[in-house]
Amino acid sequence: MPHTISASNNAGSVTPTLIDGYKPSRQSRNKIHDLLDGSIGVSYIAPRPRSGTLRLLFLTAATANAAYALHAQETSFTLTSTDVPSMGMRYVLDGSLDIELNPQLGHWWVLVGYQELSA
């Protein structure tokens, strides 16, 4: 299985069929200061770890609902991928957790807002 998501509290793991549209973002934390002489000063701070939305495909309602319930746990999660090892991370739910059915194809999407945790 190429992608596995495991809960840190040992509540279980899920294996999505696909992670679609992986687009992480890192927000800058630099502090910009307007100086009296009209120039700009900068306090450089490393950007936040990755964040975004994981779009997880499941072929059955049972596996989609298991992933939906797992991500509702009060814990962190570990994503591992044999296809794209750089996708691997430890993260927490941040933002919304959604589940939706594609009626034409009969498959399920679980959308997980996430914030990566520093190693």
C-alpha positions in Angstrom: 0.0 0.0 0.0 1.6 3.3 -1.1 0.0 5.6 1.5 -0.7 4.9 5.2 -2.1 7.3 7.9 -1.7 6.1 11.5 -3.0 7.8 14.7 -0.4 8.4 17.3 -2.8 7.3 20.1 -2.9 3.8 18.5 -6.6 4.3 17.5 -5.8 2.7 14.1 -4.7 3.5 10.6 -6.2 3.9 7.2 -4.9 3.4 3.7 -6.4 5.7 1.1 -6.5 4.5 -2.5 -5.1 7.9 -3.6 -4.0 11.2 -2.2 -5.2 13.7 -4.8 -3.7 17.2 -5.4 -1.1 17.2 -2.7 -0.2 21.0 -2.5 1.4 21.9 0.8 2.0 25.5 1.7 4.5 27.1 4.2 3.7 30.4 5.7 6.4 33.0 6.3 6.9 34.2 9.9 9.3 37.0 9.0 8.6 40.2 10.8 8.7 43.4 8.7 9.4 46.7 10.4 9.0 50.2 9.0 12.0 52.2 10.1 12.0 55.9 10.9 14.2 56.7 7.9 11.6 55.1 5.5 13.5 51.9 5.0 12.5 48.4 6.0 14.0 46.2 8.6 13.4 42.4 8.7 13.5 39.9 11.6 14.1 36.6 9.8 12.2 33.6 11.2 11.9 30.2 9.6 8.6 29.5 7.9 5.9 27.4 9.5 5.9 23.6 8.6 3.7 22.5 5.8 -0.1 23.0 6.0 -3.0 22.5 3.6 -5.7 20.0 2.8 -5.2 16.3 2.2 -7.8 15.0 -0.3 -8.1 11.2 0.4 -9.9 8.9 -2.0 -11.6 5.8 -0.6 -13.6 3.3 -2.7 -16.2 2.3 0.0 -18.3 4.2 2.5 -16.9 2.0 5.3 -13.3 2.9 4.7 -14.1 6.6 4.1 -16.1 6.7 7.4 -13.2 5.0 9.2 -10.8 7.7 8.0 -13.3 10.4 8.9 -13.7 9.0 12.4 -10.0 8.4 12.8 -9.2 12.1 12.0 -11.8 13.2 14.6 -9.5 11.7 17.3 -7.7 14.1 19.6 -4.2 13.1 18.5 -1.6 13.6 15.9 -1.2 11.5 12.8 1.7 10.0 10.8 1.5 9.9 7.0 3.9 7.6 5.2 4.1 7.1 1.5 6.2 4.5 -0.5 5.3 6.3 -3.7 6.3 9.8 -2.6 8.5 9.5 0.5 8.9 13.3 0.8 5.1 13.5 1.4 5.6 11.8 4.8 5.0 13.8 7.9 3.5 14.0 11.4 0.5 16.3 11.5 -2.6 17.4 13.4 -6.1 18.3 12.2 -6.3 22.0 11.5 -9.4 23.5 9.9 -12.1 21.4 8.6 -12.7 17.7 8.3 -15.1 16.8 5.5 -16.5 13.7 3.8 -18.3 13.6 0.4 -19.6 11.1 -2.0 -19.0 11.3 -5.7 -22.4 10.0 -7.0 -21.3 9.5 -10.6 -18.3 7.2 -9.7 -19.5 6.0 -6.3 -16.3 6.7 -4.5 -15.7 8.8 -1.4 -13.4 11.7 -0.5 -12.3 12.6 2.9 -10.8 16.1 3.1 -8.5 16.8 6.0 -7.2 20.2 6.9 -3.7 19.7 8.4 -0.8 21.4 10.0 2.5 19.5 10.0 4.3 19.3 13.3 8.1 20.0 13.5 10.2 16.9 13.8 
